[in-house]
């Protein structure tokens, strides 16, 4: 007879033996909270707060009309990859004033998926520089917003100054299938990176 816990998605199956931690990161208002919510099999932990007039002085709202909330600490979700492996998703805050939190969350992470807004490519430079300084393997997912410009992979790689082996994918953070594909690209990259270290 099966346990009631085994059918509840809030609980991990008893067969899970390994867990992996990845960051979902990127600049302010790029879709990290939406991505974690879309991908998580459990109700995600969110630390969104209503933006205030004081925040308008430090958060650039150009290109993100209608944004009313912002993540002030972390978004946390979970995705079971197999009978024995679970992935923990740590969605980071995008503002510079939360860098100290971001650095704490990065500890123990296997890698990061960097979300990029094609309307504001330059906003990604600081985050990607931090990942490179930490030598944290990462993949880049261009989150296509409605009405955003479309660029070729070559144009994006050049604009973002990506290394040839850095995976680059497109996704829509609202769509589960494309979000899953983005994470698969990251996981494949991490596996290749681990093989190189062995």
C-alpha positions in Angstrom: 0.0 0.0 0.0 1.4 3.4 -1.0 2.0 6.2 1.4 -0.2 9.3 1.2 3.1 11.3 1.2 4.4 9.6 -2.0 1.5 11.0 -4.1 1.8 14.6 -2.7 4.1 16.7 -4.9 5.2 18.7 -1.9 7.2 15.6 -0.7 10.1 14.0 -2.5 9.8 10.4 -3.6 11.7 8.1 -1.2 13.9 7.1 -4.2 15.6 10.5 -4.5 19.2 10.2 -3.4 20.9 13.3 -4.9 20.1 17.0 -5.0 21.6 19.7 -7.2 21.4 23.5 -6.7 21.4 25.9 -9.6 20.9 29.7 -9.7 18.3 31.3 -11.9 19.9 34.8 -12.2 19.9 37.9 -14.3 19.3 41.6 -14.2 16.3 43.4 -12.7 12.9 42.6 -14.2 14.2 39.9 -16.6 11.7 37.2 -15.6 13.4 35.1 -12.9 10.4 34.9 -10.6 8.2 33.9 -13.5 10.8 31.3 -14.7 11.0 29.7 -11.2 7.2 29.7 -10.8 6.7 28.1 -14.3 9.3 25.4 -13.7 8.7 24.5 -10.1 6.7 21.4 -9.3 5.9 22.8 -5.8 4.4 26.2 -4.9 7.6 28.3 -5.0 8.8 30.4 -2.1 8.8 34.0 -3.3 10.0 37.1 -1.6 8.4 39.7 -3.8 7.5 43.1 -2.4 5.5 46.0 -3.8 7.9 48.6 -5.3 7.8 51.9 -3.5 8.6 55.5 -4.6 12.0 55.2 -2.8 12.8 52.2 -5.0 12.1 54.3 -8.2 15.2 56.2 -7.3 17.5 53.1 -7.7 15.5 50.7 -9.9 15.5 51.6 -13.6 12.0 50.9 -14.8 12.8 51.9 -18.4 11.6 49.1 -20.7 9.5 47.4 -18.0 6.2 49.4 -17.8 3.7 48.2 -15.3 6.2 46.4 -13.0 4.8 46.7 -9.5 6.8 44.2 -7.5 10.4 43.1 -7.1 12.2 40.2 -5.5 14.0 41.3 -2.4 15.7 38.1 -1.4 15.1 34.9 -3.3 12.6 32.7 -5.3 12.9 29.0 -4.4 11.5 26.1 -6.4 12.1 22.4 -7.0 12.1 20.2 -10.0 12.5 16.4 -9.8 14.6 15.3 -12.8 14.5 11.5 -12.2 13.6 8.9 -9.6 16.9 9.6 -7.9 17.7 13.3 -8.7 16.1 16.6 -7.7 17.0 20.1 -8.8 16.7 23.0 -6.5 16.1 26.4 -8.2 17.4 29.5 -6.5 16.1 32.6 -8.2 18.2 35.6 -7.3 17.4 39.3 -6.9 18.6 41.3 -9.9 19.5 44.7 -8.2 23.1 45.6 -7.3 22.0 46.4 -3.7 21.3 42.6 -3.2 24.7 41.4 -4.4 25.7 40.2 -0.9 22.7 37.9 -0.9 23.4 36.7 -4.4 27.0 35.7 -3.4 25.6 33.7 -0.5 23.1 31.9 -2.6 25.8 31.1 -5.2 27.8 29.0 -2.6 27.3 25.3 -3.3 25.6 25.9 -6.7 26.7 23.7 -9.6 25.9 26.4 -12.1 23.7 29.2 -13.2 21.1 29.9 -15.8 21.4 33.6 -16.8 18.2 35.1 -18.1 18.6 37.9 -20.6 16.2 40.5 -21.9 16.9 41.2 -25.6 15.6 44.8 -25.1 18.3 45.4 -22.5 21.3 43.3 -23.3 23.8 45.7 -21.6 22.0 45.1 -18.3 23.4 41.6 -18.3 27.1 42.5 -18.3 27.6 42.9 -14.5 25.9 39.6 -13.7 27.9 37.7 -16.2 31.1 39.3 -15.0 30.3 38.1 -11.5 29.8 34.5 -12.7 33.0 34.6 -14.6 34.9 35.9 -11.5 33.5 33.0 -9.4 34.3 30.5 -12.2 30.7 29.3 -12.0 29.6 27.5 -15.1 26.6 29.0 -16.7 24.2 29.0 -19.7 22.4 32.0 -21.1 18.7 31.9 -21.9 17.2 34.9 -23.9 13.8 35.4 -22.4 11.7 36.7 -25.3 9.1 39.3 -24.2 6.2 40.2 -26.4 7.3 42.8 -29.0 11.0 42.4 -28.1 13.6 42.5 -30.9 14.8 39.2 -32.3 18.6 38.7 -32.9 20.5 35.8 -34.4 22.6 33.6 -32.1 25.8 35.2 -33.6 24.5 38.7 -32.9 23.7 37.7 -29.3 27.0 35.9 -28.7 28.9 39.0 -29.9 26.8 41.5 -28.0 27.1 39.4 -24.8 30.7 38.5 -25.4 30.0 34.8 -24.8 32.7 32.1 -24.8 32.2 29.6 -27.7 31.3 26.8 -25.3 28.7 28.9 -23.3 25.3 27.5 -24.2 22.8 30.0 -25.6 19.1 29.3 -25.9 15.9 31.2 -26.2 12.9 30.7 -23.9 9.7 32.2 -22.7 9.7 32.2 -18.9 5.9 31.8 -19.0 6.1 28.5 -21.0 7.1 25.3 -19.2 8.4 23.5 -22.3 10.8 26.2 -23.3 11.9 26.7 -19.7 12.6 23.0 -19.3 14.7 23.1 -22.5 16.8 26.0 -21.1 17.5 24.1 -17.9 18.4 21.0 -19.9 21.0 23.0 -21.8 22.4 24.1 -18.5 22.5 20.6 -17.1 24.2 19.2 -20.2 26.8 22.0 -20.0 27.4 21.2 -16.3 27.8 17.5 -17.0 30.4 18.4 -19.7 32.1 20.7 -17.3 32.3 17.9 -14.6 33.6 15.4 -17.1 36.5 17.8 -17.9 37.4 18.0 -14.3 37.6 14.2 -13.8 
